[in-house]
Amino acid sequence: MYDDQETVRKILTELGDTWAVVGLSGNRDRPAYGVAAVLQGFGKRVVPIHPKAETVHGEQGYPSLSAVPFAVDVVDVFVNSGLAGQVADEAVAAGARAVWFQLGVIDEAAYERTRAAGLDMVMDRCPAIEIPRLG
């Protein structure tokens, strides 16, 4: 339901190339760091969203989605499930076109709210795993 291949493909190929990665910092040991690099390799602009607002992979970071001064197409969420719903709500408020919850990040109520607001959404998947499958 919340990870169908058609929606995965649509988010990766049709909904825009500016991805806000929530939880992305300069910590190379965190999954977000590697996934962001894969997204860049696929032609995506990666916008780090983290309280530290670090520059990561050459892109200026911001402390929150609301602090980003330009449009974001997809919000990729690397925070735990307990915080993810709030991020999804912020993505809707920011005018994003889609929300992507990473592996292990599940909030069905947030999924329903986000879809009801007209955004595409995927949960419990990783774009770095899905991109090679597009072939």
N, C-alpha and C positions, 0 to 999 in steps of 0.2 A: 504494500500500500504506500508506505512513505519512502520507498526506495526503488520505484519502478524505473526500468532502464530508459524508457522514453523521456521521463523527466530528467534523469541524469544527463542524457545526451543533450536535451534542450538547454539545460543550465550551462553545460560546458561549451556548447557550440553556438547558441543563438542569443543568449540574454545579455551579452556585453562582456567586455574584457577588463573591467576594473573590479577587482576583488578585494574587499576589506577582510583581512584575516585577524579575527579577534582572538587574542592570546599570543600573537606573534611577537617575540622579543629576539634579542641577539643571542640567546642561549642556543648554541648549535646542537645541544643534546636533546632538545625538545622536538617532538614530531612536527610541530607547526613550522619550524625552521626548514626542514627538508621538504615538506609539502609545498611551502611557498616557493622554493627553488624550482620544483617541478612545474608549478603553475606559471612561473616566469618563463620557463623553457617552452611552454605551450603558448606563449604570447600574451599572457595575462599581465596586467599591471597589478602588483601586490601592494596593498596599503596596510602597514602594520598598525593594529589597534591594541594598545597595552598601556597600563598606567604609567610605565616608564617613558612612553613615546619615543622609543629608540629608532634610529635609522637602521633598517634591516634590508639586506640585498639591494642597497642603493636607494631605497625608498624611504622618505620621511615618515616617521610614525606619529600617531595621534593618540591622546589618552582615552578617547571615546569615539564612538561613531558620530555623535552629534558635533564633535570638533572638526570633522573632516570638511574642508571648505569647497568640495566639489562632489559631483554625483558618484555614487557607488552602485554598481550593477548587482553584485552578489556579495553576501555576507557569509563568510566561512567561519564557523564557530568552533573554537578549540577550548572552550571552558567546560566545566563539569555540568552535568544535567541540571543541577539545582540552580545554576546561574543562567543557563542557556535560554530559558523562556524570556527573561528580561532582555537579553540581547536580540532575540527574534522580534520583540515588540519595538525595540530601538531601530531595528532594520526597517520595519514597516514605517515608523515615524520618519526615518531618513529618506524614504522614497526608493529603497532598493527594489530590484525586480525579482530577487530570489534569495533564499536562505539555505545554507548547507550546514547541517550538523554533522560533525566528524564521527568516526567510529566510536561507539560507546556513549555518544551523546544523544539521549532520547528524552523528549518531553512531548507527549501526545497532545496535551492541551495547547501547547505553543504551536504545534503543527496545525491544529484546527484553527486557531486564531489567525495564523499567518496565511493559510490557504483562504480563509474567509475574507481576508483583506486583499486578496487577488494576487498574491505572490506565489511563485512556484517554490517548492521546498522538498529537500531530501534529508533524511536522518540516518545516522548510523552507517554512513558510507564515507569513503575517502577519495577525493578527486585525483590524487596521485596514483591510486589503484585503478580508477575508472578511465583516466585519459588513455592509457595504452589499449584499452578494450574498444575504443572508438573505431580503430582501424577500419 
